[in-house]
Structure formats: C-alpha cells, structure tokens
Amino acid sequence: MKQTKPSYRVRPETAVLTSGFDPQLSVGAARPPVYRSSTYVFHSPEAAERAFETVLGRAPASSDGGADLIYARLNHPNAQIAEDHLVPLERGADAAAVFNSGMAAIVTVLLGFLERGGSMVYTRPLYGGTQHLIHQIIEPLGFVAHAVPAGDNRAMRAAVEQAESLQLILIETPANPTLTMSDIRFAADCCAARDPRPVLAVDNTLLGPTFQHPLLHGADLVIYSATKFLGGFSDLLAGAVLARDPRLIQHLRGMRALLGNILQADESWILDSRLSTVALRMNRQSKNAQRIAERLARHPKIRRVLYPSLFEDADQIRIRDAQAEFPGSLLSIEIDGGKAAAFDFLRNLRIGRNAVSLGGVETLVSHPRTTTHSELSAEELDAAGISDSLVRISVGTEHWSDLLNDFTNALAAADRGRE
Ligand SMILES: Cc1ncc(COP(=O)(O)O)c(C=O)c1O
C-alpha cells in the first residue's frame, strides 16, 4: 500500500495508526476495507508482464515501493497493510511478512534459510510444536539440528564453532514454558565469527514487540506467533517475520508464495486492527503478572515461580537486564505434589481458563508436560526443566487481585481435595 507518512519522525504508537494505509486509495474509508479478491486485474498486458518480472526479481519494484498485485497467494492489500503497521512496532525493522500461523512463519524461515547439506543450532526448550517440527520434518530432510540449552553461552559458542555448514541459528527467548533467557547479542557475535555468516532468527513471541527488540541486539530475523500478543484476543491464528534487511523478507515472501501460507485477507484485517493496542495490553498484562508472580513466590504450596523479575541466576539477570525492558505476562509455577497437585490446581480455577496458548486478554493456564510440550521425549522434557509439577500461566487483563485470589483459592481447594 502506498505509504502516507507524516513529514517528521513519529513514535511506534503513532506510526501504527498513521502509516501504511492511504484512505484516498479506498474511497476515503478511515479503516481499511477487506479486499477479498483472490486475483487482480491488470490495466494492460504489459503491466501483467512487468508485475511478473518484478515478482520473479528480474525487474525493480515500482517507485512507491509496493509490488504490483497479481494473485492473493503472492500478496494482497490487507497483508501489506498489516505488514506496514507491524514494521514501526519492531525496533530496527524495515520489512515484514505475515503468515497464516506462527508455525507457518517458522517453517518458512527454516526451509527458506537451510540449503542442501546445511545445519542449524537451536536453543532448548523451544515451543513444543517448533521442536517437533525440527524432529519430524527438518531432520528427516537431512539437515543437522544441534540443540543447546537455553541461556548457556558456552554451549552456544561451542555449537556454532563446531557445526558444519551452519546456516541458521534459532533462539526462543524467553523460552516457553521455563522463561529461561538466551543471550541474543552473544549469539549474534558467534554468527559474525563464522564465514559465511549464518542467519540469526529469534522467536520473540513472549516479549515482543513491546519489551524486547532482537534486531537491536544483532538478530537478522524476528519471528512471531501473532496468534498471541499481536492478535491479543485468542480468536485468530497468525504469524509474522520481520527484518532490518528487506532482502531477507523478500526471500521469505517468495517461499510463502510457493508454500501458500500467506495470512488471508480477513485474518490480516483482524490482526491489523489489534496492532494499535498491543503495547497497552502487554503493559497491563505484564504489570498484572509481576504482582501475581511476586506474591505467589511466597506461597507455601509453590516450590518455585519461574518469572524474569524473580531470576536468581547471575547470568540470567545479566541477560534480562541487557535485553528485556519488562518481565512480560507469562509465568510458570512449580506446585508441591507433582502432576496430581498441578491437575487439581487447574480443576479448581474459576477465572483462569485451562487452555493452551498465551498472550490473550483472558488468563489461560496449562500443564505443558502433558499438552503443549507432550511431543517431546521424557529425556528432553527433563533436560529442559519441564517437570510434572510445572503449570504455565498466561496472565490477561483482568484485575490482578481477582486473579491472585483465584490462584490461591485453587491451591487451597486442591489441597483440601487431597486431605
Ligand atoms: C513461542 C511460540 N512460538 C511459536 C508458536 C506457534 O505459533 P502458532 O500456534 O500461531 O502456530 C507458539 C505457539 O504456542 C509459541 O508459543
């Protein structure tokens, strides 16, 4: 979409509402319409030829920077509008591509940047689906994938130095569901020491785009499950990738056209409509979560609360202070009494809902070992610290003291049930 930028620099909260959509191109509509067309009419056969030359990289893009529209699997106005609004939210980004889920974004990055004979390094734990994707599709295709424990710089350096034909590093920080942080700057420096330099991709779903800015720490790609905070209401599946270098995004758009996993027009419109409130929601959710986490940490039935403001490990504190502005709204608790106690806690919740996913305005609570991360082997789960007693809480925008009461009541009820 043709850009309508103010003549002076504006901050992300302003840019998300003022850039990237020109009402004059849509009969003056203040909100973008949904363009549900699967195909686009060319004004001449020459224009059609030029559009295909451009999309195949044989001719430069048109002077307004927008690719000519051809067919909605390649590109469509609502994807472009959402992408134009995502860019100002991600510090350091110059281009974005939207996908029809977070997994679609991740698989497109992996297949887009791994070439025959190549290898990758990834931090563990990752979201269970991502780890499963590596085991079920990436490794059987012949790519070597080296896992390093999240937050372990020494292991990261060794893996990056030793991996043959290393093409990609994938970091999820903080890691889902242990909240362990990995050092983005350190991984970027490891990448820079290799020739050719591998691509560094960071899954920023848990803290971005508001609290953590991987591109400013040397990452090449930022990946999102936009189903989470960007979408914000648990009613949409979407994914996004952003980069400083538009050529990386151009490459992913080419892959996206072949894989057919672009975000559809209606979903792009919904995602776009949520972007102006992402910082408001994330700030409120993070404040709620911090108040709750710090109180639950003193609860006698809770062995441990995993949450960035409660880190005790000096290295984790160093990484947090270097790259995370606020602790975010995901926390995990380890409840005394193992799986039975964890399940009782879930059963007795009245406000928090026992559901997977995270980042929505409603509080969601789950047991990762038997749900989101159940594809992993017992050995991988243990190595990652995803125990039977671990419960993950995604804190929403409800009043924090109602949530705290709900959690303490559920802990007490669970206890009574077992007396
Ligand atoms: C950190 C992280 N990355 C990626 C994904 C996958 O995203 P989606 O469910 O939108 O495909 C998830 C899903 O929970 C996630 O938590």
The ligand as an SDF file (V2000), in Angstrom:
LIG
                    3D

 16 16  0  0  0  0  0  0  0  0999 V2000
    6.9290  -19.2740   21.3490 C   0  0  0  0  0  0  0  0  0  0  0  0
    5.9930  -19.8010   20.3060 C   0  0  0  0  0  0  0  0  0  0  0  0
    6.3800  -19.8230   19.0270 N   0  0  0  0  0  0  0  0  0  0  0  0
    5.5780  -20.3130   18.0580 C   0  0  0  0  0  0  0  0  0  0  0  0
    4.3330  -20.8340   18.3470 C   0  0  0  0  0  0  0  0  0  0  0  0
    3.4660  -21.3780   17.2450 C   0  0  0  0  0  0  0  0  0  0  0  0
    2.5110  -20.4330   16.8890 O   0  0  0  0  0  0  0  0  0  0  0  0
    1.0720  -20.7720   16.2490 P   0  0  0  0  0  0  0  0  0  0  0  0
    0.2990  -21.5640   17.2470 O   0  0  0  0  0  0  0  0  0  0  0  0
    0.4980  -19.4220   15.9440 O   0  0  0  0  0  0  0  0  0  0  0  0
    1.3230  -21.5660   15.0180 O   0  0  0  0  0  0  0  0  0  0  0  0
    3.8810  -20.8220   19.6720 C   0  0  0  0  0  0  0  0  0  0  0  0
    2.5530  -21.3810   19.9980 C   0  0  0  0  0  0  0  0  0  0  0  0
    2.1860  -21.5300   21.1400 O   0  0  0  0  0  0  0  0  0  0  0  0
    4.7370  -20.2900   20.6770 C   0  0  0  0  0  0  0  0  0  0  0  0
    4.3700  -20.2890   21.9620 O   0  0  0  0  0  0  0  0  0  0  0  0
  1  2  1  0
  2  3  1  0
  2 15  2  0
  3  4  2  0
  4  5  1  0
  5  6  1  0
  5 12  2  0
  6  7  1  0
  7  8  1  0
  8  9  2  0
  8 10  1  0
  8 11  1  0
 12 13  1  0
 12 15  1  0
 13 14  2  0
 15 16  1  0
M  END
$$$$
